[in-house]
Amino acid sequence: MDAPKDASPSPKLHTRLRVWEFADRYVFEPVDGLADLFLSISRTNGSMNLVQELPPRGPSANPKVRIVFGVVGVLKLAVGSCCLVITDRDCVGSYMGHAVFKVTGLKFLPCTTASSAEQKKMESEFSDLLDAAERSIGLYFSYEANLTLTLQRLYDLGDTFKALPLWKQAERRFMWNGYLLEPLIENKLDQYLLPVIQGSFQNIHAEVGSDKVVVTMIARRCTRRIGTRCWRRGADPEGYAANFVESEQIMQTKGYTASYVQVRGSMPFLWEQIVDLTYKPSFDIVRVEEAARVLERHYHDLQKKYGAVVGIDLVNTTGGEGRLYERYAKSIEPILSEDIRFIHFDFHKICGHIHFERLSQLYDQIEDYLKKHKYFLLDDQGKKMAGQTGTVRTNCVDCLDRTNVTQSMVGRKTLESQLQQLGVLGGNDTISNHPAFDADYKVLWANHGDAISTQYSGTPALKGDFVRYGKRTTQGILNDLWNALARYYFNNFADGTKQDAMDLLQGHYVSSVSRDAAIPSRPGVMQSFRAAFALIFCAAMFMLMSLRQGKVSGF
């Protein structure tokens, strides 16, 4: 996305470093011409300081050398510490005129020497978590642009704020490596303090008639209650919700820039799902008496950040989901007002598995709200023409599949409104009338949903074929079956270690035992395991039969 460049942060961040691995220290040599000082980190205790030259080298000191593209931070462990660095990156576009990169390689550089059997045991345990942490996905950064804040927030804070070092500008809840950067902040190493977000960044370039349109999508995952699908549900006592994601859709055309922000997040009260080998573990609402207080805290925090809020709840009205819906509706009732609205839309009952066009019924209920609270708009001189004064908060159970279909509908309607205001589309024209643009826009939102889903559940989003193609397909339904089975496997046999790794990187790791495949000691587990195995077998057979049928019927 191209726009007028902000005032340059001072000092500039290092973009390329040569790491010398000496026996007693790591030395980071800037090779981007931005400084003459070298960062030295002790391999014994992790202490760091700036030095003016490399240690002497000779026949007995032949250090290993590698190129890295940034220091993500330092992780302090019971057995020492580790320095996390970016070993590979891909440029995925531009934002505010600056390059944006995706992390494609991470590496921990250990700063510890295990000296006892107990330390070696702990080191071995942590090594599994560090391996999982190195496989963290969906990480993005820019050396010059602040990816953690929306365009409207950046504009309102002004040029003086944008001249601060990036880490001082960053919104902490969206800075994935905030905890890891603390040792570097303490040592005032501004040129090495690189904020990283987890989520998604992508854009499309389209032609609509004679006008060029650029649409950028940014997803920012909140780190306050970060986790995996069944291991992090609901909200914590402070009101921070699991799988909370801020999605910003930015459009540029004719020199104008528009932005619209919406959010998703788990139902904001205390509830959980205990992994027990069943395909769909039961939902447990915890400390019911605190639900209203936690929910109120969550919504008032949203109001401070986004203004008015309309909460859209997409879960079923029956079964376990129905109990969650009833608690949500009852808990939010005391705070409902002109600025806090709540709409329940039983997605499965109304839309089923194929009639997603019935989401128009939901749009009819929020159209007045969207028009009232508008979107952020800058003219071709960079002056503010309008501001977004409210947001849409959407949830289902996972806040992935039904949620992404719904958010893509809201995003589409908002984009059409923007393009109509600027004269790119006629008053009754729609994106659907421009096939190439329509196809690219669908893929943009489908990729956006897949990225968020993969980070939370381990698989792409279900129902993604509708977002991607505008209709349900046989292949899409088969993919959903396969991904549902994959989610079951990840929930029970992989996400425990992944959750521990996430907690470790955010500074609140508590478990010292791997939780994967931990069999609960209660009756019925083996029966659950057999039932799950039977379910997988039946689903696999169903998929094979469907594939054969598809071949016969020409799909």
LINHUKA-V23391 format. One line per field, one symbol per residue. psi: psi as a letter, one per 20 degrees, with the letter a starting at -180 (. if undefined). burial: 1 if it has 9 or more other ideal C-beta (glycine too) atoms within 8 Angstrom, else 0. Layout:
psi=???
burial=???
This chain:
psi=pprpqrppqprqqpipqpppnrhirppoopkjjiqiqqppppigjjqqrprirqqqqahinnqqpqprjqohappprhjbrqppqohqqppjaqpkjqqpqppjpqppopmqopjrhgghghhgghhghhghhijprkpqrqihqoiiqrhgggghhrhggiiqqhhhhqohhjohkghhighhghjlmhiinoppqpdqpqrqprpocjqppppppppopqihlqarfiiorbrrhijpqqlpppppppppqkiqpqppprqqqqpmrorroppkiqgnqqppppmhiighgggggghhggghhicqpppopjrqirbhhhhgggggghhighjpahioqppponghggibiiliiiihhghhhighgghgibrppqaijjqphqqpjrrpoqqbgikffhghgghhgggggggggghghjjhqrhjqrhhinggggghhghghghghhggghhgiirrqrjhhghhijqqqghggghggghgghggggghjhigggghgghghijlphqjppjpkoopmqqighhgggggghgggghggggghhgghhggjj.
burial=100001001011110111111100111111000100011111110101001000000000101000011111111010111111111010011111111111100111101101000011011011011101110101111111111111111110100001111110110001111111111110001011111111111111011100101111111111111111111111110011111111111111100111111111111111111011110010101000011101111111111001111111111110001111101111110010001111111111011000010010111001101100111111100000000101111111011111111111111111111111010110000010010011011111111111111111111111111111000100111111111111111111011111111111110000000111000000001001101100110011011001100100000
